[in-house]
Amino acid sequence: MKTLLQQISACTLCKAHLNHDPRPIVSAHQKSKIVIIGQAPGSIVHRTGIPWDDKSGENLRRWMDIDSNTFYDASQIAIIPMGFCYPGKGKSGDLPPRKECAPQWHGPLLNKLTNVQLTLLIGQYAQRYYLPQARKLTLTTTVKQFKDYLPQFFVLPHPSPRNNIWMKKNEWFKQEVLPELKLVVKDILTC
């Protein structure tokens, strides 16, 4: 695992497509119990090198009902985004994750994780990649029917503050999905 993580940290596959130097952000341990597959690091994470080190990360930790120490304990939680490097800014937010990372690195990483009990698929990019046939027509419908993907996957919207409007339109998410997520996460991390 150590060698693989070193290879990933030295990766420059997407260099020609970035306006900055690549800085792959990933965290994993052979014993990780939960895998978080999100989009790509944002500008703050690119600067700090700490995954989910922003408001989205605060929201995600609150959704999971865990503290930062647990979240950043790689023997508990692996953080493997769809794109490992910050993709840059677009017209209405960050650009989509680069497409080079997942095909190149996800398989080798996931094959080294021998204790995974749950994978969180956060946002449409992770859900499209890992549920190409099984996801519903919209992210909202996919998340609403989250139980269809358990026990292997837990599907979630992105916890970005930009999604506050979505949260207000979909109160069922806080009432039905988050309590189940907290329960599943607690059960896995306490055994």
C-alpha positions as a LaTeX table, in Angstrom:
\begin{tabular}{lrrr}
\hline
Residue & $x$ (\AA) & $y$ (\AA) & $z$ (\AA) \\
\hline
Met1 & 0.00 & 0.00 & 0.00 \\
Lys2 & 2.79 & 2.41 & 0.89 \\
Thr3 & 4.40 & 1.98 & $-2.54$ \\
Leu4 & 1.09 & 2.47 & $-4.32$ \\
Leu5 & 0.33 & 5.66 & $-2.37$ \\
Gln6 & 3.81 & 6.96 & $-3.23$ \\
Gln7 & 3.18 & 6.23 & $-6.93$ \\
Ile8 & $-0.13$ & 8.11 & $-6.73$ \\
Ser9 & 1.44 & 11.09 & $-4.99$ \\
Ala10 & 3.96 & 11.33 & $-7.85$ \\
Cys11 & 1.29 & 10.97 & $-10.57$ \\
Thr12 & 1.25 & 13.59 & $-13.33$ \\
Leu13 & $-1.29$ & 12.00 & $-15.72$ \\
Cys14 & $-3.46$ & 15.12 & $-15.80$ \\
Lys15 & $-0.65$ & 17.73 & $-15.76$ \\
Ala16 & $-1.29$ & 18.92 & $-19.32$ \\
His17 & $-4.93$ & 19.69 & $-18.43$ \\
Leu18 & $-4.28$ & 21.71 & $-15.27$ \\
Asn19 & $-3.40$ & 25.36 & $-14.73$ \\
His20 & $-1.30$ & 24.36 & $-11.72$ \\
Asp21 & 1.01 & 21.53 & $-10.68$ \\
Pro22 & $-0.71$ & 18.23 & $-9.88$ \\
Arg23 & $-1.16$ & 17.50 & $-6.20$ \\
Pro24 & $-2.93$ & 14.15 & $-5.82$ \\
Ile25 & $-4.95$ & 13.95 & $-2.61$ \\
Val26 & $-5.82$ & 10.46 & $-1.39$ \\
Ser27 & $-5.80$ & 8.60 & 1.91 \\
Ala28 & $-6.08$ & 4.84 & 2.41 \\
His29 & $-4.92$ & 2.00 & 4.61 \\
Gln30 & $-5.13$ & $-1.74$ & 4.04 \\
Lys31 & $-7.56$ & $-1.99$ & 6.99 \\
Ser32 & $-9.89$ & 0.89 & 6.00 \\
Lys33 & $-13.50$ & $-0.02$ & 6.82 \\
Ile34 & $-15.28$ & 2.75 & 4.92 \\
Val35 & $-14.30$ & 4.19 & 1.54 \\
Ile36 & $-15.39$ & 7.69 & 0.59 \\
Ile37 & $-15.48$ & 8.28 & $-3.16$ \\
Gly38 & $-16.24$ & 11.90 & $-3.87$ \\
Gln39 & $-15.53$ & 14.24 & $-6.77$ \\
Ala40 & $-12.14$ & 15.97 & $-6.63$ \\
Pro41 & $-10.30$ & 18.21 & $-4.20$ \\
Gly42 & $-11.32$ & 21.86 & $-4.16$ \\
Ser43 & $-8.95$ & 24.82 & $-4.08$ \\
Ile44 & $-8.63$ & 24.80 & $-0.27$ \\
Val45 & $-7.79$ & 21.09 & $-0.22$ \\
His46 & $-5.32$ & 21.63 & $-3.06$ \\
Arg47 & $-3.62$ & 24.29 & $-0.96$ \\
Thr48 & $-3.60$ & 22.35 & 2.36 \\
Gly49 & $-3.18$ & 18.80 & 1.04 \\
Ile50 & $-5.79$ & 17.58 & 3.54 \\
Pro51 & $-8.81$ & 15.82 & 1.99 \\
Trp52 & $-12.23$ & 17.34 & 2.70 \\
Asp53 & $-10.55$ & 20.22 & 4.58 \\
Asp54 & $-13.35$ & 22.68 & 3.80 \\
Lys55 & $-17.05$ & 23.38 & 4.44 \\
Ser56 & $-18.03$ & 20.33 & 2.38 \\
Gly57 & $-15.88$ & 18.18 & 4.66 \\
Glu58 & $-17.44$ & 19.72 & 7.76 \\
Asn59 & $-20.88$ & 18.90 & 6.37 \\
Leu60 & $-19.85$ & 15.35 & 5.46 \\
Arg61 & $-18.44$ & 14.67 & 8.93 \\
Arg62 & $-21.66$ & 16.04 & 10.45 \\
Trp63 & $-23.72$ & 13.81 & 8.12 \\
Met64 & $-21.66$ & 10.80 & 9.20 \\
Asp65 & $-21.72$ & 11.90 & 12.86 \\
Ile66 & $-17.96$ & 11.45 & 13.30 \\
Asp67 & $-15.18$ & 13.71 & 14.48 \\
Ser68 & $-12.10$ & 14.77 & 12.52 \\
Asn69 & $-9.82$ & 12.27 & 14.28 \\
Thr70 & $-11.98$ & 9.36 & 13.14 \\
Phe71 & $-12.49$ & 10.83 & 9.67 \\
Tyr72 & $-8.75$ & 11.22 & 9.09 \\
Asp73 & $-7.81$ & 7.83 & 10.55 \\
Ala74 & $-6.98$ & 5.97 & 7.33 \\
Ser75 & $-7.28$ & 2.61 & 9.11 \\
Gln76 & $-10.96$ & 3.51 & 9.55 \\
Ile77 & $-11.76$ & 5.60 & 6.48 \\
Ala78 & $-10.17$ & 5.68 & 3.02 \\
Ile79 & $-10.65$ & 8.82 & 0.95 \\
Ile80 & $-10.41$ & 8.11 & $-2.76$ \\
Pro81 & $-11.86$ & 10.85 & $-4.99$ \\
Met82 & $-12.81$ & 10.35 & $-8.62$ \\
Gly83 & $-10.13$ & 12.87 & $-9.55$ \\
Phe84 & $-7.15$ & 13.12 & $-7.21$ \\
Cys85 & $-6.09$ & 16.64 & $-8.20$ \\
Tyr86 & $-7.92$ & 19.95 & $-8.06$ \\
Pro87 & $-9.33$ & 20.36 & $-11.59$ \\
Gly88 & $-9.52$ & 24.17 & $-11.53$ \\
Lys89 & $-12.35$ & 26.67 & $-11.71$ \\
Gly90 & $-15.15$ & 26.61 & $-14.24$ \\
Lys91 & $-17.94$ & 29.08 & $-14.99$ \\
Ser92 & $-20.18$ & 27.95 & $-12.13$ \\
Gly93 & $-17.80$ & 26.32 & $-9.65$ \\
Asp94 & $-15.01$ & 23.80 & $-9.87$ \\
Leu95 & $-14.49$ & 21.86 & $-13.07$ \\
Pro96 & $-15.48$ & 18.17 & $-13.12$ \\
Pro97 & $-12.93$ & 15.67 & $-11.81$ \\
Arg98 & $-10.29$ & 14.67 & $-14.32$ \\
Lys99 & $-11.12$ & 11.34 & $-15.96$ \\
Glu100 & $-7.60$ & 9.85 & $-15.79$ \\
Cys101 & $-7.52$ & 8.99 & $-12.07$ \\
Ala102 & $-10.32$ & 6.49 & $-11.51$ \\
Pro103 & $-9.40$ & 4.08 & $-14.36$ \\
Gln104 & $-5.71$ & 4.30 & $-13.49$ \\
Trp105 & $-5.76$ & 4.11 & $-9.70$ \\
His106 & $-9.10$ & 3.01 & $-8.22$ \\
Gly107 & $-8.72$ & $-0.68$ & $-9.06$ \\
Pro108 & $-5.22$ & $-1.02$ & $-7.60$ \\
Leu109 & $-6.22$ & 0.93 & $-4.48$ \\
Leu110 & $-9.48$ & $-0.91$ & $-3.86$ \\
Asn111 & $-7.78$ & $-4.28$ & $-4.40$ \\
Lys112 & $-5.43$ & $-3.49$ & $-1.49$ \\
Leu113 & $-8.29$ & $-2.67$ & 0.89 \\
Thr114 & $-9.12$ & $-5.96$ & 2.60 \\
Asn115 & $-11.60$ & $-4.78$ & 5.24 \\
Val116 & $-14.06$ & $-2.49$ & 3.41 \\
Gln117 & $-17.61$ & $-2.78$ & 4.68 \\
Leu118 & $-19.15$ & 0.27 & 3.00 \\
Thr119 & $-18.40$ & 2.67 & 0.15 \\
Leu120 & $-19.93$ & 6.14 & 0.14 \\
Leu121 & $-20.59$ & 7.32 & $-3.41$ \\
Ile122 & $-20.80$ & 11.09 & $-3.13$ \\
Gly123 & $-22.25$ & 12.98 & $-6.05$ \\
Gln124 & $-23.07$ & 12.17 & $-9.63$ \\
Tyr125 & $-19.53$ & 11.44 & $-10.87$ \\
Ala126 & $-18.93$ & 8.64 & $-8.36$ \\
Gln127 & $-22.44$ & 7.27 & $-8.88$ \\
Arg128 & $-22.11$ & 7.27 & $-12.68$ \\
Tyr129 & $-18.79$ & 5.45 & $-12.47$ \\
Tyr130 & $-19.72$ & 2.82 & $-9.89$ \\
Leu131 & $-23.42$ & 2.38 & $-10.70$ \\
Pro132 & $-23.51$ & 2.77 & $-14.49$ \\
Gln133 & $-26.60$ & 0.59 & $-14.92$ \\
Ala134 & $-28.07$ & 0.68 & $-11.40$ \\
Arg135 & $-28.34$ & 4.41 & $-10.75$ \\
Lys136 & $-31.65$ & 6.13 & $-11.36$ \\
Leu137 & $-32.33$ & 8.88 & $-13.91$ \\
Thr138 & $-31.49$ & 11.67 & $-11.47$ \\
Leu139 & $-29.20$ & 12.06 & $-8.50$ \\
Thr140 & $-32.23$ & 12.97 & $-6.38$ \\
Thr141 & $-34.02$ & 9.73 & $-7.23$ \\
Thr142 & $-30.84$ & 7.71 & $-6.72$ \\
Val143 & $-30.33$ & 9.21 & $-3.26$ \\
Lys144 & $-34.02$ & 8.85 & $-2.38$ \\
Gln145 & $-33.74$ & 5.13 & $-3.14$ \\
Phe146 & $-30.44$ & 4.74 & $-1.26$ \\
Lys147 & $-31.52$ & 1.44 & 0.31 \\
Asp148 & $-31.39$ & $-0.18$ & $-3.14$ \\
Tyr149 & $-27.58$ & 0.08 & $-3.01$ \\
Leu150 & $-26.96$ & $-1.12$ & 0.52 \\
Pro151 & $-25.04$ & $-2.84$ & 2.02 \\
Gln152 & $-22.19$ & $-2.25$ & $-0.45$ \\
Phe153 & $-22.82$ & 1.40 & $-1.34$ \\
Phe154 & $-24.38$ & 4.39 & 0.35 \\
Val155 & $-25.28$ & 7.07 & $-2.23$ \\
Leu156 & $-25.23$ & 10.73 & $-1.23$ \\
Pro157 & $-25.42$ & 14.16 & $-2.83$ \\
His158 & $-22.32$ & 16.32 & $-2.55$ \\
Pro159 & $-22.21$ & 18.02 & 0.87 \\
Ser160 & $-21.15$ & 21.35 & $-0.63$ \\
Pro161 & $-22.81$ & 24.47 & 0.77 \\
Arg162 & $-23.74$ & 25.12 & $-2.89$ \\
Asn163 & $-26.29$ & 22.30 & $-2.44$ \\
Asn164 & $-28.23$ & 24.10 & 0.31 \\
Ile165 & $-31.08$ & 24.79 & $-2.13$ \\
Trp166 & $-31.26$ & 21.06 & $-2.94$ \\
Met167 & $-31.33$ & 20.28 & 0.79 \\
Lys168 & $-34.24$ & 22.68 & 1.36 \\
Lys169 & $-36.19$ & 21.18 & $-1.55$ \\
Asn170 & $-35.56$ & 17.64 & $-0.32$ \\
Glu171 & $-36.30$ & 17.64 & 3.43 \\
Trp172 & $-36.66$ & 13.85 & 3.30 \\
Phe173 & $-32.85$ & 13.66 & 2.99 \\
Lys174 & $-32.33$ & 14.95 & 6.55 \\
Gln175 & $-35.26$ & 12.96 & 7.91 \\
Glu176 & $-34.75$ & 9.60 & 6.19 \\
Val177 & $-31.26$ & 9.30 & 4.73 \\
Leu178 & $-28.98$ & 10.96 & 7.29 \\
Pro179 & $-30.26$ & 8.99 & 10.31 \\
Glu180 & $-29.64$ & 5.75 & 8.39 \\
Leu181 & $-26.17$ & 6.91 & 7.31 \\
Lys182 & $-25.22$ & 7.75 & 10.90 \\
Leu183 & $-26.45$ & 4.36 & 12.12 \\
Val184 & $-24.60$ & 2.40 & 9.42 \\
Val185 & $-21.37$ & 4.35 & 9.96 \\
Lys186 & $-21.56$ & 3.91 & 13.74 \\
Asp187 & $-22.18$ & 0.16 & 13.42 \\
Ile188 & $-19.15$ & $-0.27$ & 11.15 \\
Leu189 & $-16.74$ & 1.89 & 13.12 \\
Thr190 & $-17.62$ & 0.41 & 16.52 \\
Cys191 & $-17.09$ & $-3.24$ & 15.57 \\
\hline
\end{tabular}
